[in-house]
C-alpha cells in the first residue's frame, strides 16, 4: 500500500504574514546572590546602561503582606508567599519582555535557596513555573566586603548578619546553572561593564 502525503504550497505572501505574527522576546537578565554583594546597585545601573526595565521581586503588589509574613515565623507560609509573588512577577516579566529587556533583582533561585536552608520541603521542578533567564548571575564577595556594604545600608534582611547561613546559601546557589561573579574588588560600574561584555547588550 502506498501512502501519498499532500504538501501545501506556501506562497511568499503567506510566509510574510506568518513572520509578522512571530514576536521575538527581549532579553531577561537575572542577578542573584546573598545580601550585601551588590545585586541591587548592579541591577539598577545595568538596567539604565542597556535601557532595560529594572524589576525587583517580590512585586510591589505583595509588599503590604511582607511584614506580616516575615514576622509570623511560619517558614512554609513564607515560602508560598515568595513563590506566589514569583509566579505573579513571572507573568509581569513575560509581558514586559515583549517590548523591553528586563534586569531582575532576585529570582526563583533565591526563593528555593533560602527556604531549603529554613527546612522547607521544596516541590520538585518549581523553576519551570517562571521563564528561563537568558543570563543568570550569582554575585558574591568576600565577607569583609559584604560586612562593609551592609554597614552602609539603611535596611537589613533576615540573614544579613548570619554569615554561616550566607555561606551555605552561596553553596546552594552553586547547584543551579548560574554564572558566578565576584564583586569583591570591583566598583559597581566595573561590575556592570563586565556583565555587559558577557550579555552583549
Secondary structure as a PSIPRED ss2 file (coil, helix, strand):
# PSIPRED VFORMAT (PSIPRED V4.0)

   1 X C   1.000  0.000  0.000
   2 X C   1.000  0.000  0.000
   3 X C   1.000  0.000  0.000
   4 X C   1.000  0.000  0.000
   5 X C   1.000  0.000  0.000
   6 X C   1.000  0.000  0.000
   7 X C   1.000  0.000  0.000
   8 X C   1.000  0.000  0.000
   9 X C   1.000  0.000  0.000
  10 X C   1.000  0.000  0.000
  11 X C   1.000  0.000  0.000
  12 X H   0.000  1.000  0.000
  13 X H   0.000  1.000  0.000
  14 X H   0.000  1.000  0.000
  15 X H   0.000  1.000  0.000
  16 X H   0.000  1.000  0.000
  17 X H   0.000  1.000  0.000
  18 X H   0.000  1.000  0.000
  19 X H   0.000  1.000  0.000
  20 X H   0.000  1.000  0.000
  21 X H   0.000  1.000  0.000
  22 X C   1.000  0.000  0.000
  23 X C   1.000  0.000  0.000
  24 X C   1.000  0.000  0.000
  25 X C   1.000  0.000  0.000
  26 X C   1.000  0.000  0.000
  27 X C   1.000  0.000  0.000
  28 X E   0.000  0.000  1.000
  29 X E   0.000  0.000  1.000
  30 X E   0.000  0.000  1.000
  31 X E   0.000  0.000  1.000
  32 X E   0.000  0.000  1.000
  33 X E   0.000  0.000  1.000
  34 X C   1.000  0.000  0.000
  35 X C   1.000  0.000  0.000
  36 X C   1.000  0.000  0.000
  37 X C   1.000  0.000  0.000
  38 X C   1.000  0.000  0.000
  39 X H   0.000  1.000  0.000
  40 X H   0.000  1.000  0.000
  41 X H   0.000  1.000  0.000
  42 X H   0.000  1.000  0.000
  43 X H   0.000  1.000  0.000
  44 X H   0.000  1.000  0.000
  45 X H   0.000  1.000  0.000
  46 X H   0.000  1.000  0.000
  47 X H   0.000  1.000  0.000
  48 X H   0.000  1.000  0.000
  49 X H   0.000  1.000  0.000
  50 X C   1.000  0.000  0.000
  51 X C   1.000  0.000  0.000
  52 X C   1.000  0.000  0.000
  53 X E   0.000  0.000  1.000
  54 X E   0.000  0.000  1.000
  55 X E   0.000  0.000  1.000
  56 X E   0.000  0.000  1.000
  57 X C   1.000  0.000  0.000
  58 X C   1.000  0.000  0.000
  59 X C   1.000  0.000  0.000
  60 X H   0.000  1.000  0.000
  61 X H   0.000  1.000  0.000
  62 X H   0.000  1.000  0.000
  63 X H   0.000  1.000  0.000
  64 X H   0.000  1.000  0.000
  65 X H   0.000  1.000  0.000
  66 X H   0.000  1.000  0.000
  67 X H   0.000  1.000  0.000
  68 X H   0.000  1.000  0.000
  69 X H   0.000  1.000  0.000
  70 X H   0.000  1.000  0.000
  71 X H   0.000  1.000  0.000
  72 X H   0.000  1.000  0.000
  73 X C   1.000  0.000  0.000
  74 X C   1.000  0.000  0.000
  75 X H   0.000  1.000  0.000
  76 X H   0.000  1.000  0.000
  77 X H   0.000  1.000  0.000
  78 X H   0.000  1.000  0.000
  79 X H   0.000  1.000  0.000
  80 X H   0.000  1.000  0.000
  81 X H   0.000  1.000  0.000
  82 X H   0.000  1.000  0.000
  83 X H   0.000  1.000  0.000
  84 X H   0.000  1.000  0.000
  85 X H   0.000  1.000  0.000
  86 X H   0.000  1.000  0.000
  87 X H   0.000  1.000  0.000
  88 X H   0.000  1.000  0.000
  89 X H   0.000  1.000  0.000
  90 X H   0.000  1.000  0.000
  91 X H   0.000  1.000  0.000
  92 X H   0.000  1.000  0.000
  93 X H   0.000  1.000  0.000
  94 X H   0.000  1.000  0.000
  95 X H   0.000  1.000  0.000
  96 X H   0.000  1.000  0.000
  97 X C   1.000  0.000  0.000
  98 X C   1.000  0.000  0.000
  99 X C   1.000  0.000  0.000
 100 X C   1.000  0.000  0.000
 101 X C   1.000  0.000  0.000
 102 X E   0.000  0.000  1.000
 103 X E   0.000  0.000  1.000
 104 X E   0.000  0.000  1.000
 105 X E   0.000  0.000  1.000
 106 X C   1.000  0.000  0.000
 107 X C   1.000  0.000  0.000
 108 X H   0.000  1.000  0.000
 109 X H   0.000  1.000  0.000
 110 X H   0.000  1.000  0.000
 111 X H   0.000  1.000  0.000
 112 X H   0.000  1.000  0.000
 113 X H   0.000  1.000  0.000
 114 X H   0.000  1.000  0.000
 115 X H   0.000  1.000  0.000
 116 X H   0.000  1.000  0.000
 117 X H   0.000  1.000  0.000
 118 X C   1.000  0.000  0.000
 119 X C   1.000  0.000  0.000
 120 X C   1.000  0.000  0.000
 121 X C   1.000  0.000  0.000
 122 X C   1.000  0.000  0.000
 123 X C   1.000  0.000  0.000
 124 X C   1.000  0.000  0.000
 125 X C   1.000  0.000  0.000
 126 X H   0.000  1.000  0.000
 127 X H   0.000  1.000  0.000
 128 X H   0.000  1.000  0.000
 129 X H   0.000  1.000  0.000
 130 X C   1.000  0.000  0.000
 131 X C   1.000  0.000  0.000
 132 X C   1.000  0.000  0.000
 133 X C   1.000  0.000  0.000
 134 X C   1.000  0.000  0.000
 135 X E   0.000  0.000  1.000
 136 X E   0.000  0.000  1.000
 137 X E   0.000  0.000  1.000
 138 X E   0.000  0.000  1.000
 139 X E   0.000  0.000  1.000
 140 X E   0.000  0.000  1.000
 141 X C   1.000  0.000  0.000
 142 X C   1.000  0.000  0.000
 143 X H   0.000  1.000  0.000
 144 X H   0.000  1.000  0.000
 145 X H   0.000  1.000  0.000
 146 X H   0.000  1.000  0.000
 147 X H   0.000  1.000  0.000
 148 X H   0.000  1.000  0.000
 149 X H   0.000  1.000  0.000
 150 X H   0.000  1.000  0.000
 151 X H   0.000  1.000  0.000
 152 X C   1.000  0.000  0.000
 153 X C   1.000  0.000  0.000
 154 X C   1.000  0.000  0.000
 155 X C   1.000  0.000  0.000
 156 X C   1.000  0.000  0.000
 157 X C   1.000  0.000  0.000
 158 X C   1.000  0.000  0.000
 159 X C   1.000  0.000  0.000
 160 X C   1.000  0.000  0.000
 161 X C   1.000  0.000  0.000
 162 X C   1.000  0.000  0.000
 163 X H   0.000  1.000  0.000
 164 X H   0.000  1.000  0.000
 165 X H   0.000  1.000  0.000
 166 X H   0.000  1.000  0.000
 167 X H   0.000  1.000  0.000
 168 X H   0.000  1.000  0.000
 169 X H   0.000  1.000  0.000
 170 X H   0.000  1.000  0.000
 171 X H   0.000  1.000  0.000
 172 X H   0.000  1.000  0.000
 173 X H   0.000  1.000  0.000
 174 X C   1.000  0.000  0.000
 175 X C   1.000  0.000  0.000
 176 X C   1.000  0.000  0.000
 177 X C   1.000  0.000  0.000
 178 X C   1.000  0.000  0.000
 179 X E   0.000  0.000  1.000
 180 X E   0.000  0.000  1.000
 181 X E   0.000  0.000  1.000
 182 X E   0.000  0.000  1.000
 183 X C   1.000  0.000  0.000
 184 X C   1.000  0.000  0.000
 185 X C   1.000  0.000  0.000
 186 X C   1.000  0.000  0.000
 187 X C   1.000  0.000  0.000
 188 X H   0.000  1.000  0.000
 189 X H   0.000  1.000  0.000
 190 X H   0.000  1.000  0.000
 191 X H   0.000  1.000  0.000
 192 X H   0.000  1.000  0.000
 193 X H   0.000  1.000  0.000
 194 X H   0.000  1.000  0.000
 195 X H   0.000  1.000  0.000
 196 X H   0.000  1.000  0.000
 197 X H   0.000  1.000  0.000
 198 X H   0.000  1.000  0.000
 199 X H   0.000  1.000  0.000
 200 X C   1.000  0.000  0.000
 201 X C   1.000  0.000  0.000
